[in-house]
Amino acid sequence: MDIEQSNEPRMSGRGDGGALVRVERRRNWSDEEKLAILKETTVPGVVISAVARRHGIGTGQLYTWRKQLLRGAMAGFVPVELASSSPSAKAGNQGGLRFADDAA
């Protein structure tokens, strides 16, 4: 057979021997941007694919973000602010457990 088998990468079918290279970059969306785009999808009568097209993303990406948002909401995590403990709160524990080495 006249077909050469090689591990070398093949060039494109262009006559000049050059290869077309398509440069893509991965976009990083902030949480605020994702939330704003997702809010657009909640408007009654909106077409999800139109929202996705307007922002240059696929509909699958929107559904993934929506799933992640719902998963986070279902987890039930809520930001908590801890208050500083005051000495009167510690002293108010009169009904606590007593141990054998405690002075009664």
C-alpha positions in Angstrom: 0.0 0.0 0.0 1.1 3.5 -0.7 -0.6 5.1 2.4 1.9 6.4 4.9 1.2 5.7 8.5 2.6 8.4 10.7 2.1 9.7 14.2 2.7 13.2 13.0 -0.3 15.6 13.2 -2.0 16.1 9.9 -2.2 19.5 8.2 -5.5 20.9 7.1 -6.7 20.6 3.5 -5.6 24.1 2.7 -3.4 24.4 -0.4 -0.8 26.5 1.3 0.0 23.9 4.0 -1.2 26.2 6.9 -3.6 25.1 9.5 -6.6 27.1 10.7 -6.4 27.6 14.4 -9.4 28.6 16.3 -8.7 30.3 19.6 -11.3 29.9 22.3 -11.1 31.1 25.8 -13.0 29.9 28.9 -15.1 32.7 30.3 -15.3 33.2 34.0 -18.7 34.5 35.1 -19.0 36.1 38.5 -21.8 35.0 40.8 -23.5 38.4 40.3 -23.4 38.0 36.6 -24.8 34.4 36.7 -27.6 35.5 39.0 -28.5 38.5 36.8 -28.7 36.2 33.7 -30.7 33.6 35.7 -33.1 36.3 36.8 -33.8 37.1 33.1 -34.9 33.5 32.6 -37.6 33.8 35.3 -39.6 36.5 33.4 -42.9 35.0 32.3 -42.9 34.1 28.6 -39.2 34.5 28.1 -37.4 32.1 25.7 -34.4 30.5 27.4 -32.5 30.1 24.2 -32.9 33.8 23.4 -31.4 34.7 26.8 -28.5 32.3 26.2 -27.9 33.6 22.7 -27.9 37.2 24.0 -25.1 36.4 26.5 -23.2 34.1 24.2 -23.7 30.9 26.2 -25.5 27.7 25.6 -28.8 26.7 27.1 -27.1 23.8 28.9 -24.9 26.3 30.8 -28.0 28.1 32.0 -29.6 24.9 33.2 -26.4 23.9 35.0 -26.3 27.3 36.7 -29.9 27.0 37.7 -29.3 23.5 39.1 -26.3 24.7 41.1 -28.3 27.6 42.5 -31.2 25.3 43.6 -28.7 22.8 45.1 -27.2 25.6 47.2 -30.6 26.9 48.2 -31.8 23.4 49.2 -28.7 22.9 51.3 -30.1 25.4 53.8 -26.9 27.2 54.5 -27.5 30.7 55.8 -24.9 33.2 56.8 -24.6 33.4 60.6 -23.2 36.2 62.6 -21.8 35.2 66.0 -22.3 37.6 68.8 -19.5 38.1 71.3 -20.1 36.2 74.5 -20.5 38.4 77.6 -19.4 37.4 81.1 -23.0 37.6 82.4 -24.1 34.9 79.9 -21.4 32.5 81.2 -22.3 33.2 84.8 -25.9 32.6 84.2 -25.3 28.8 83.7 -26.4 27.8 87.2 -28.2 24.6 86.1 -25.2 23.1 84.4 -23.5 19.8 85.0 -21.3 19.4 88.1 -18.3 17.1 88.2 -16.8 15.3 91.1 -13.8 17.6 91.4 -16.1 20.8 91.5 -16.3 22.6 94.8 -19.9 22.6 95.9 
